[in-house]
Amino acid sequence: MEITGSTRIVGVIGWPLTYTLSPVMHNAALEKLGLNFVYVAFPVRPEHVLDAVRGLRACGVRGLNVTIPHKERVLELIDELSVEAQAVGAVNTIRMDSGRMWGGNTDVYGFTQALRDVGFTLAGKRVAIAGAGGAARAIAAAALLEGATAVALWDIVPGRAEKIVADFQQAPLPHRLLAACNTEEDRRTALARCHLLVNASPVGMKPDDPAPVDVSLLPEGCMVFDSVYNVAETALMRQARARGLQALGGLTMLVHQGARSFEIWFGARPDTDLMLERIREKLHSGK
């Protein structure tokens, strides 16, 4: 890829960003389609995020992915929100058009498509979610929109899960099926009854992180989805597989949500097989 004076930029903002694999997959897709763009990671401290987005817009950046911990904070800058972003209350994709900013949430699509890839449907299922940040909002919304019969979530930060429940009461979602687990007993009950456990927390992003939940509490036949994607096999996935449970990491969700963002920015469908291949190469190289 040759960078010239006419090369334009798309990228990702978050804090920290040393783990991100988005530049690997997006730059591969850009190069294959011959687009004169480069995808760059912008590590932005939480206290600077609003100034950073305004500055990137002023610099002519075409679009941004938004990741932890900025997905909710950037909402106040957005001129127009997609239906998904309105329902979720979090933005992971920004498109900048003639000084205006459009915000969407492709995590909803990425999550449901990743499960479809392995033949898992959310309709009629009970879902337990560890974590209550921007990713958890998208995953909870996706589960409700796809017909899950119950969604329970919790977070180590007090009040965070309750805020999602309260926010979703104002959204076009079947919010009565969503509940926050306020006690250890509530969490144990949700784990014991779920068809799908989702880790939507950052726990697992470091190779030596422990599992965020006790997998011995999960019922037989439960599916485990870990949204962490920078570690090939997290402790949660490893322990679930040791129990004979199916476990899926966050790589395919990352690729599917990234591909949808790519389409939003450029109006072209990227090569998702190439994107996934390049990410796996990066992970296996250890660099």
N, C-alpha and C positions, 0 to 999 in steps of 0.2 A: 504494500500500500504506500503510495507516494503522497506526502502531504505538501500542498502548494498554497499559494496565497489565496486561492479560491476555495480551499477545503473548508467545509462547514462542520459544525459540532452538534452531536447529541451526547447524552451522558447520564450519569446517575449521581444523586446526592444522598448522603447518609453519614452516620458517625458511629463507630469507625467504618472504614471501607477497605481495610487491608484484606478482608476475606472475599471481596466481590469477584464473581466470575462473569459478570455481565459484559465487560469489555471484550473478553475472549470470544464469546458467542456472537455478539453484535458486530464486531469488526470482521469476523469471518463472513457473516451474512452480507455486510456492506460491500466487501471486496468481491464476493461472488457476483453480486448484481451490478458491480461497476459504478456504485454511487460515490460521489466525491465528498464523503463524510467520514469523520472519525468519531468513535465512541470513547468518552473519557470519564474516569471516576473523579468526582469532586468531593473529598472529605470535608464536611461542613459541620462545625460545632453547633449544637442546638440553639445557642443564643445568637447565632449569626445567620440562621437559615433564611429568614425573610429577606435580609439584605442580599444574601447570596443569590437567591432566585431572581430578584429584581435586577441584579447586576448581570447575571447570565442572559436574561432576556435582552438587556441593553446591548450585550455583546453579539446578539444575533443568533444565539443558540436555538436550534430548531425544536428540540424537545428534551425532556428529562424523565428518567425513572426516579422514583422517590422511595427510599427504604428507611429502615429503623434509624432514628426515632422520629422522622419528619412527616409521616404520612397524614397525620391529623393536623399538624401545625400549618401546613401549606394551604389548607382549605381557604383561609381568609384572603389569599392572593388570587384565587381562581375566579374568572369572569363567568365561566359556564361549566357546569358539572354534568357528567353523564348520569344516566339513571342508576347505574351500578354504584357510582361514587356517592350519589345522594343517599342511596339505601344503606351503604356501608358506613358513610361518614369518614372516609379516608381516601386519599388519592395516592396512586402509585405511578401514574403516567401523566405528564404535562405536555401539551402541544402548544407552541407559541406561534400565533398567527397575527401579523401586523399589529403588534403591541398588545394583543389580547391573549389571555391564557385559558385554555380548555383543560379540564381535569377529568381523568377517568380512573377506573380501577380494574385492571386486567387480572388481578389476583383471583377474582371470582371465577373467570373463565379458566385460568391456569390450573386452579385446584380441581374443578370438576372434570376438566379434560384429562388431567393426570390420573384420576381415579378411573375414568372411562377406559383409559389405555390398558388397565389391568382387569377390566370387567367388573368393577365395583360400582354399584348404583346407590345413590343416597336416599332414594325414595323409600319410605317406610322404615328407615334406620334410626337408631338412637346414637347420638354423637357426643363425645366428651372432648373438650378442648382445654389443653393446658396452655395458659397465656391469654392475655386480653389486650394486646396491642393492635396495630393496624392490620397485621396479617390475620389475627384472630377475628377481627371484624369481618374481613372478606370471607373467611372460611365459614363463619357462623351464618353470614348472609347467603352464601352459596348453598349450604346445607338446608336452610329454610326454603329457599327458592326452588330447590330440587325435590322437596317433599319429605324431608326428614321429619320424624314424628316427635323428636325431642332433641334439644341441644343444650348441654350444660357446659359452663366454662368457669374458669377461676384464674387468679393471678397472685403472685407473691406481693404485689402492691395493693394495699387495702383500697377498696372502693372502685378499682379499675374495671372489674367484671360487672359490677353493679351499674356503672356508667354506660356500658354497652347495652345492657338490658333496658335502661331508661331511654337511651338514644333511639334504640330500635322501636320503641313504642310510638315514635313519631314517624317511622319509616314505613314504606309500603311493603311490609313483611308480616308473616304470621307470627308476631312477636310473642304470643302467649305460649309458644312452644320453646321459648328461650328462657333459661334460668341461670342465675349465678349461684355457685356453690360457696356458701359463707363459712362452712365448718369442715373439719376433717372428715366427719361422718358423711356429710353431703358429697364430698369428693370421692370417698370410698364407694358410696352407693352408685354414683354416676359411672365410675370405672367398672364396677361389677355388672352393670346392666348394658353397657354400650356395645354397639356393633362396630363402631369405629372410634379409635382414639387418635387425636391429632395433637402433636406437639407444635404449637404456634409461638413458642417462647424462644429466646436466644440460647437457651440451655442446650448444649450439644455442638455449638459453633467452634468450641475448642476441643481438640481430640481427647483430652483427659476429663472433659465434663462428665458428670454422672448422668444417669437417666432421670428425667424430670418427674417420673411417676414410678410406682412399684408395679412392675408388669405382672407380678404374681396375683394381683387383684383382678386382672382382666379375664373375661370368660373365654372359654374355648371357641375358636372360630372368629375371634375378634380381629379386625384389620387394624394395623398400626401405620399411621402416616406421620413422618417427621419432616416438617417443612425446612429443616436445616439442609443446606445443599453443598456446603463447602467441605464437609467431611463425608467420605464415601460410605462409611457405616458408623453411625453414632452408637453410643451405649444403649440407647433405647431400642434401636433397630436390632442390635446384636442380642440383647436380652429377649426381645420378642421372638426372634427366630429360634433362639435356644429353646423356647417354649413351644415351638411348632406353629407360631402365628405368622401370617403373611405381613411383611413390613416393607414399606416403600419410602424412599428418601425424597427430598425436595427437588432433585434435578429436573425431572420432567415438568413439574409445576413451574420451575424457573424458566424453562425453555418455552412452554406454552404461553405463559404470561408475557415473556419477552417478545415472542413472535407477534402477539396481538398488539403490543406497544409499537413494534416495528411497522405494522400495517397502519396504525394510527398516524405515525409520523410521515410515512412515505407512500402509502397507498399501494404497497406491493407486499406479497406474501414471501417471507424469507424461507430458506431451506432449513427446516427444523432438524432434519437428520444431521446436517453439517454442524449446526449449532450444538447439538448434544454431543456429537463426536469430538468437537474441539474442547468442550468442557471436560469430558472424560479424560482426554489426553492430558489436559492441564492438571487434573487431580492426580492422575497416575504418575506424572512426572515429579510431583512433590515440590515444584518450584512456584 
